């Protein structure tokens, strides 16, 4: 049987581990060729690409810092040329930091926004012409619950995600004539491996405060991305979809 994403090409940023890796694998399982992006850990993204190929899919790994517009454009052009086009863009790259507001330096503020928000902007600008040439496509960006519930020590992260959601809403309207959908997914507390720079997980949302009494899985987030990126999501655009076990209700 033909897989629902057969013939599609997807680019997933921050895809070396955790949610990004799960998204890349989910899209590949349903037939998409996947460009697996990371900023610096080549071994991680090559491992994901190898896993996809071993399962019978198509994948390639590309190192690029999405905060750099030139590097992002070069990645998109190289990947689209190698894979024959581009249909699905997933802006997952982001940095976690826990810093009290009065201790956030201008450099740290700029660093956080440069990846999650600026990076999504650079990626969309580079990718949209390719999506238009293919007759449409999907852009999915990963936001987060902290932007909506308010989380101490994450003012810069929350600001970047709020901007990201605004960007997707604006693009949803502007790109609708080209049959390009643009949406955000806002995960709640998800069971992931945290890097050392991320610090301890915020204690504001715990298994006891989540109505479903557990953290989410990376596969549950990937499944929502997969829905929005596929034919089932073709009439959904401009939305922020919350996947949080009931921890925040819209």
C-alpha positions in Angstrom: 0.0 0.0 0.0 1.2 3.5 -0.7 2.2 5.4 2.4 0.4 8.7 3.1 3.6 10.8 2.8 5.1 8.8 -0.1 6.9 11.2 -2.5 7.0 14.0 0.1 10.2 15.6 1.4 10.5 16.9 5.0 13.1 18.9 6.8 13.2 18.7 10.6 15.5 21.0 12.6 16.9 20.0 15.9 16.3 16.3 14.9 19.2 14.6 16.6 17.4 13.6 19.8 14.2 13.7 21.8 11.1 15.3 20.1 13.0 16.2 16.8 14.3 12.6 16.4 10.8 11.2 17.0 9.3 13.6 14.4 11.9 12.6 11.8 11.3 8.9 12.4 7.5 9.3 12.3 7.5 11.2 9.0 9.9 8.6 7.5 7.7 5.7 8.6 4.8 7.2 6.6 7.0 7.5 3.5 8.6 11.0 3.6 12.2 11.5 2.7 13.7 13.4 5.6 16.5 15.9 6.0 17.7 15.5 9.5 19.2 18.8 10.8 21.3 19.6 13.8 23.5 22.5 14.9 26.7 20.7 15.9 26.2 17.1 16.9 26.9 15.4 13.6 27.0 11.9 15.1 23.5 12.3 16.5 21.8 13.4 13.3 23.7 10.9 11.2 22.5 8.2 13.6 18.9 9.3 13.0 19.4 9.3 9.2 21.0 5.9 9.3 18.1 4.6 11.4 15.7 5.8 8.7 17.7 4.3 5.9 18.0 1.0 7.7 14.2 0.8 7.9 13.9 1.3 4.2 13.5 5.1 4.0 15.4 8.0 2.5 17.3 10.4 4.7 20.2 12.7 4.8 21.9 14.6 7.6 22.7 18.3 7.4 24.6 20.4 10.0 23.4 24.0 10.0 22.8 26.6 12.6 19.4 28.0 11.9 20.2 31.3 13.6 22.5 31.9 10.6 20.4 32.9 7.6 23.2 32.0 5.1 23.8 28.6 6.6 20.1 27.9 6.7 19.5 28.9 3.0 22.5 26.8 1.9 21.1 23.8 3.8 17.6 24.2 2.3 19.0 24.5 -1.3 21.4 21.6 -0.9 18.7 19.3 0.7 16.0 20.2 -1.8 18.4 19.7 -4.7 19.5 16.3 -3.3 15.9 15.1 -2.5 14.2 16.7 -5.5 12.1 19.4 -3.6 10.6 20.2 -0.2 7.1 19.8 1.1 7.2 19.7 4.9 9.2 22.0 7.2 9.4 21.4 11.0 10.9 24.1 13.1 11.9 22.2 16.2 15.3 23.7 17.0 15.4 25.6 20.3 17.5 26.2 23.4 16.5 25.6 26.9 17.7 27.9 29.6 16.8 28.5 33.3 17.9 32.0 34.2 16.2 34.5 36.6 14.9 37.5 34.6 17.3 40.0 36.2 20.3 37.8 35.4 19.5 37.4 31.7 22.2 39.1 29.8 21.5 40.8 26.4 23.7 38.1 24.8 21.7 35.2 26.4 18.4 36.9 25.4 19.6 37.3 21.8 20.9 33.7 21.8 17.6 32.2 22.8 15.5 34.2 20.3 18.0 33.7 17.5 17.3 30.0 17.4 13.6 29.4 18.2 12.2 32.6 16.6 14.8 33.9 14.1 15.7 30.4 13.1 12.0 29.7 12.2 12.0 32.9 10.2 15.2 32.1 8.3 14.0 28.5 7.6 10.6 29.6 6.3 12.0 32.3 4.1 14.4 29.8 2.5 11.9 26.9 2.3 8.6 28.6 1.2 9.7 29.1 -2.5 10.3 25.3 -2.7 6.9 24.6 -1.2 5.3 26.9 -3.6 7.0 25.2 -6.5 5.6 21.9 -5.2 2.0 23.2 -5.2 1.7 23.6 -1.4 3.0 22.1 1.8 3.1 22.3 5.6 5.1 24.3 8.1 4.9 23.1 11.7 6.7 24.9 14.6 7.3 23.6 18.1 6.2 26.1 20.8 5.6 25.1 24.5 3.3 25.3 27.4 5.6 27.7 29.4 4.6 30.5 27.1 1.0 30.0 28.1 1.1 29.3 31.8 4.0 31.5 32.7 7.2 29.9 34.0 9.8 31.6 36.2 13.3 31.8 34.9 12.3 31.4 31.3 11.3 34.9 30.2 13.5 34.6 27.1 12.2 31.2 26.2 8.6 32.2 26.6 9.1 35.4 24.5 10.7 33.3 21.7 7.8 30.9 21.7 5.1 33.6 21.8 6.8 35.2 18.8 6.9 31.9 17.1 3.2 31.4 17.5 2.6 34.9 16.1 4.8 34.2 13.1 2.9 31.0 12.3 -0.5 32.8 12.5 0.7 35.5 10.1 2.2 33.0 7.7 -1.0 30.9 7.8 -2.9 33.8 6.2 -0.2 35.0 3.9 0.7 31.6 2.5 -2.9 30.2 2.4 -3.3 31.1 -1.4 -0.3 28.8 -2.0 -1.9 25.9 -0.2 0.7 26.1 2.6 -0.5 25.4 6.1 1.3 26.8 9.1 0.7 25.7 12.7 2.3 25.4 16.1 2.3 22.6 18.5 2.7 23.5 22.2 3.9 20.4 24.1 3.4 20.2 27.9 5.7 18.3 30.2 7.4 15.7 27.9 9.6 12.8 29.1 12.9 13.8 27.4 16.6 13.7 28.1 17.7 17.2 29.2 21.1 18.6 28.2 23.3 20.0 31.0 22.8 23.6 29.8 19.0 23.2 30.2 19.2 22.9 34.0 16.6 21.1 36.1 13.1 20.9 34.8 10.8 23.6 36.1 8.8 22.4 39.0 5.6 24.3 38.1 4.1 21.3 36.2 4.4 17.8 37.7 2.8 14.5 37.3 0.6 15.3 40.3 -0.7 18.6 38.7 -1.3 17.2 35.2 -4.8 15.8 35.0 -3.7 12.7 33.1 -1.1 12.2 35.9 1.9 11.6 33.6 4.3 13.3 31.3 3.8 13.0 27.6 6.0 11.0 25.2 8.0 12.2 22.3 6.0 9.9 20.1 2.8 11.6 21.1 4.2 15.0 19.9 5.5 13.4 16.7 2.1 12.0 16.0 0.5 15.4 16.1 3.2 16.8 13.8 2.6 13.9 11.4 -1.1 14.7 11.3 -0.6 18.3 10.5 2.0 17.5 7.9 -0.1 15.0 6.1 -3.3 15.0 4.1 -5.4 14.8 7.3 -4.1 18.3 8.3 -4.8 20.1 5.0 -7.7 22.1 6.5 -6.0 23.1 9.7 -3.9 26.3 9.6 -3.0 29.2 11.9 -3.5 27.1 15.0 -1.6 26.4 18.2 -2.4 22.9 19.2 -1.8 22.0 22.8 -0.6 18.5 23.7 -0.2 18.6 27.5 -2.4 16.0 29.3 -4.8 18.7 30.4 -2.2 20.9 32.1 -3.3 23.9 30.2 -6.8 24.3 28.6 -7.5 26.7 25.8 
